[in-house]
Amino acid sequence: MQETFDWEQAMETTRCSAMAASQNSENAVAGISKLLREIDHHSSRLANLNKAIDQLETTQGQQITRSQALLDRVQDENRGSPRLLALGFLAVFAVGVAFGAFIVS
């Protein structure tokens, strides 16, 4: 003999399954919402960090340019004065003449 189908039990099982699916959907939506807020927060921080890095690169580039200009100017000034070179040769010549005079005498 064939048992009769228990419609009441089937409806209760369906209701429990629907409630569990609804709860799982709510949890999934809440988790995605939280994840999207975290992503937005980190995206804002990343954008701020990128802006700060760009500013540092600009500042560093300007400092390098100024330092290079200063170095070039200092190197141009220290190339050696012709007067100083002539004075050095004159001192060597005077010492040589004095040494020569000493040897001759």
Beta strands, then each sheet from edge to edge (+ up, - down):
end
